[in-house]
Amino acid sequence: MHGATVGGWVANGGIRDEEEEEEEEEEEEEEEEEEEEEEEEEEEEEEEEEEEEEEEEEEEEEEEEEEEEEEEEEDEEEWQLV
């Protein structure tokens, strides 16, 4: 393709190569899709991390409750011994 492009038209009277234009559009679409996929993956990872943190917090709370119950039981046993 020779000549300067003006609004899609080549100065020598020809039209801009449609294949080239289609390729550019396809590349842009692919890039957009890749970006969207990356964003989705990041969101999923963040959600998984949040879920893991919540599970850890729940486990810690359960452990604390169990420890408190054990301490209460021990206290009751001590009272009974006295």
LOVOVO-682418 format. One record per residue: residue number from 0; x, y, z of N, C-alpha, C, O in turn; residue in one letter. Coordinates in steps of 0.1 Angstrom, whole numbers, plus 2048, in hexadecimal, padded with zeros to 3 digits. Example, Ala and Ser with C-alpha at 12.3 -4.5 7.8 and 13.67 -1.06 7.14 Angstrom:
[node 0 [884 7C7 84E] [87B 7D3 84E] [884 7DF 84E] [88E 7DF 855] "A"]
[node 1 [880 7EA 847] [889 7F5 847] [881 800 84F] [886 80B 850] "S"]
***
This chain:
[node 0 [809 7F4 800] [800 800 800] [809 80C 800] [811 80E 809] "M"]
[node 1 [807 815 7F6] [80F 821 7F5] [806 82D 7F6] [7FB 82D 7F3] "H"]
[node 2 [80C 838 7FB] [805 844 7FC] [800 846 80B] [7FF 83D 813] "G"]
[node 3 [7FC 853 80E] [7F8 856 81B] [7E9 852 81D] [7E1 853 813] "A"]
[node 4 [7E5 84F 829] [7D7 84B 82B] [7D0 857 830] [7D5 85F 839] "T"]
[node 5 [7C4 85A 82B] [7BC 865 82F] [7AE 85F 832] [7A7 85C 829] "V"]
[node 6 [7AB 85E 83F] [79E 859 843] [79B 84B 83D] [78F 849 839] "G"]
[node 7 [7A5 842 83C] [7A3 835 837] [7A5 834 828] [7A6 829 823] "G"]
[node 8 [7A7 83F 821] [7A9 83F 813] [7B8 842 811] [7BE 84B 817] "W"]
[node 9 [7BE 83A 807] [7CB 83D 804] [7CB 848 7F9] [7C3 849 7F0] "V"]
[node 10 [7D5 851 7FB] [7D5 85D 7F2] [7D6 85A 7E3] [7D1 862 7DB] "A"]
[node 11 [7DB 84E 7E0] [7DC 84B 7D1] [7CE 846 7CC] [7CE 841 7C0] "N"]
[node 12 [7C3 846 7D4] [7B6 843 7CF] [7B1 835 7D3] [7A6 831 7D0] "G"]
[node 13 [7BA 82D 7D9] [7B6 81F 7DE] [7AF 820 7EC] [7B0 82A 7F3] "G"]
[node 14 [7A9 815 7EF] [7A3 815 7FD] [7AD 80D 806] [7B4 804 802] "I"]
[node 15 [7AD 811 813] [7B6 80B 81C] [7B3 7FB 81D] [7A8 7F7 81C] "R"]
[node 16 [7BE 7F4 81E] [7BD 7E6 81E] [7B3 7E1 829] [7B6 7E2 835] "D"]
[node 17 [7A8 7DA 825] [79E 7D6 82F] [7A4 7CB 838] [7A1 7CA 843] "E"]
[node 18 [7AC 7C2 832] [7B2 7B7 83A] [7BA 7BD 846] [7B9 7B8 851] "E"]
[node 19 [7C2 7C7 842] [7CA 7CD 84D] [7C1 7D3 858] [7C4 7D2 864] "E"]
[node 20 [7B7 7D9 854] [7AD 7DF 85D] [7A7 7D5 866] [7A6 7D6 872] "E"]
[node 21 [7A3 7CA 860] [79D 7BF 867] [7A6 7B8 871] [7A3 7B5 87C] "E"]
[node 22 [7B3 7B7 86D] [7BD 7B1 876] [7BF 7BA 882] [7C0 7B5 88D] "E"]
[node 23 [7BF 7C7 880] [7C1 7D1 88B] [7B5 7D0 894] [7B7 7CF 8A1] "E"]
[node 24 [7A9 7CF 88F] [79D 7CD 897] [79E 7C0 89F] [79B 7C0 8AB] "E"]
[node 25 [7A2 7B5 899] [7A3 7A9 8A0] [7AD 7A9 8AB] [7AA 7A4 8B6] "E"]
[node 26 [7B8 7AF 8A8] [7C3 7B1 8B2] [7BE 7B9 8BE] [7C0 7B5 8CA] "E"]
[node 27 [7B7 7C4 8BC] [7B1 7CC 8C6] [7A7 7C4 8CF] [7A7 7C5 8DB] "E"]
[node 28 [79E 7BC 8C8] [794 7B4 8CF] [79B 7AA 8D7] [797 7A7 8E3] "E"]
[node 29 [7A6 7A3 8D2] [7AD 799 8DA] [7B3 79F 8E6] [7B3 79A 8F1] "E"]
[node 30 [7B9 7AB 8E4] [7BF 7B2 8F0] [7B5 7B5 8FA] [7B7 7B3 906] "E"]
[node 31 [7A9 7BA 8F6] [79F 7BD 8FF] [79A 7B1 907] [798 7B1 913] "E"]
[node 32 [798 7A6 900] [794 799 906] [79E 794 910] [79B 790 91B] "E"]
[node 33 [7AB 795 90D] [7B6 791 916] [7B5 79A 923] [7B7 795 92E] "E"]
[node 34 [7B3 7A7 921] [7B3 7B0 92C] [7A7 7AC 935] [7A8 7AC 941] "E"]
[node 35 [79B 7AA 92F] [78F 7A6 936] [792 799 93E] [78E 798 94A] "E"]
[node 36 [798 78F 938] [79B 782 93E] [7A4 784 94A] [7A2 77F 955] "E"]
[node 37 [7AF 78D 948] [7B8 790 953] [7B1 796 95F] [7B3 793 96A] "E"]
[node 38 [7A8 7A0 95C] [7A0 7A6 966] [797 79C 96E] [796 79D 97A] "E"]
[node 39 [791 793 966] [788 789 96C] [790 780 975] [78C 77D 981] "E"]
[node 40 [79C 77C 971] [7A5 773 979] [7A9 77A 986] [7A9 774 990] "E"]
[node 41 [7AD 787 985] [7B0 78F 990] [7A5 790 99A] [7A7 78E 9A6] "E"]
[node 42 [799 792 995] [78D 793 99E] [78B 786 9A5] [788 785 9B1] "E"]
[node 43 [78C 77B 99D] [78A 76D 9A3] [794 76B 9AE] [791 766 9B9] "E"]
[node 44 [7A1 76E 9AB] [7AB 76D 9B5] [7A8 775 9C2] [7AA 770 9CD] "E"]
[node 45 [7A4 781 9C0] [7A1 789 9CC] [795 783 9D4] [796 783 9E0] "E"]
[node 46 [78B 77E 9CD] [780 778 9D3] [784 76B 9DB] [780 769 9E7] "E"]
[node 47 [78D 763 9D5] [792 757 9DC] [79A 75B 9E8] [799 755 9F3] "E"]
[node 48 [7A2 766 9E7] [7AA 76A 9F3] [7A1 76F 9FE] [7A3 76B A0A] "E"]
[node 49 [796 776 9FA] [78D 77B A04] [786 76F A0B] [784 76F A17] "E"]
[node 50 [782 765 A03] [77B 759 A09] [785 752 A12] [781 74D A1D] "E"]
[node 51 [791 750 A0E] [79B 74A A17] [79D 751 A24] [79D 74B A2F] "E"]
[node 52 [79E 75E A23] [79F 766 A2F] [793 765 A38] [794 763 A45] "E"]
[node 53 [787 764 A33] [77B 763 A3A] [77B 755 A41] [777 754 A4D] "E"]
[node 54 [77F 74B A3A] [780 73D A40] [78A 73D A4B] [787 737 A55] "E"]
[node 55 [795 743 A49] [79F 743 A54] [79A 74A A60] [79C 746 A6B] "E"]
[node 56 [793 755 A5E] [78D 75D A69] [783 754 A71] [783 753 A7D] "E"]
[node 57 [77B 74D A69] [771 744 A6F] [777 739 A77] [773 736 A82] "E"]
[node 58 [782 733 A72] [789 729 A79] [78F 72E A86] [78E 727 A90] "E"]
[node 59 [795 73A A85] [79B 740 A91] [790 742 A9B] [792 73F AA7] "E"]
[node 60 [784 747 A97] [779 749 AA1] [775 73C AA7] [773 73C AB3] "E"]
[node 61 [774 732 A9F] [770 725 AA4] [77A 720 AAE] [776 71A AB9] "E"]
[node 62 [787 721 AAB] [791 71D AB4] [790 724 AC2] [792 71E ACC] "E"]
[node 63 [78E 731 AC1] [78D 73A ACD] [781 735 AD5] [782 734 AE1] "E"]
[node 64 [776 732 ACE] [76A 72E AD6] [76D 720 ADC] [769 71E AE8] "E"]
[node 65 [774 717 AD5] [777 70A ADB] [780 70C AE7] [77E 705 AF2] "E"]
[node 66 [78A 715 AE6] [793 717 AF2] [78B 71D AFE] [78D 718 B09] "E"]
[node 67 [782 726 AFB] [77A 72C B06] [772 721 B0C] [771 721 B19] "E"]
[node 68 [76C 718 B04] [763 70D B0A] [76C 704 B12] [768 700 B1D] "E"]
[node 69 [778 701 B0D] [781 6F8 B15] [784 6FE B22] [785 6F8 B2D] "E"]
[node 70 [787 70B B22] [78B 712 B2E] [77F 712 B38] [781 710 B44] "E"]
[node 71 [773 714 B33] [767 714 B3C] [765 707 B42] [762 706 B4E] "E"]
[node 72 [767 6FC B3A] [766 6EF B3F] [770 6EC B4A] [76D 6E6 B54] "E"]
[node 73 [77D 6F0 B48] [787 6EE B51] [784 6F6 B5E] [786 6F1 B69] "E"]
[node 74 [77F 702 B5D] [77B 70A B68] [770 703 B70] [770 702 B7D] "D"]
[node 75 [766 6FD B69] [75B 6F6 B70] [761 6EA B78] [75C 6E7 B83] "E"]
[node 76 [76A 6E3 B71] [770 6D7 B78] [777 6DB B84] [776 6D4 B8F] "E"]
[node 77 [77E 6E6 B84] [786 6EB B8F] [77C 6EE B9B] [77F 6EB BA6] "E"]
[node 78 [771 6F4 B97] [767 6F8 BA2] [761 6EB BA8] [75F 6EB BB4] "W"]
[node 79 [75F 6E1 BA0] [75A 6D5 BA5] [764 6CE BAE] [760 6C7 BB8] "Q"]
[node 80 [770 6D0 BAB] [77B 6C9 BB4] [77C 6D0 BC1] [77F 6CA BCB] "L"]
[node 81 [779 6DD BC2] [77A 6E4 BCE] [770 6E1 BD8] [770 6E6 BE3] "V"]
***
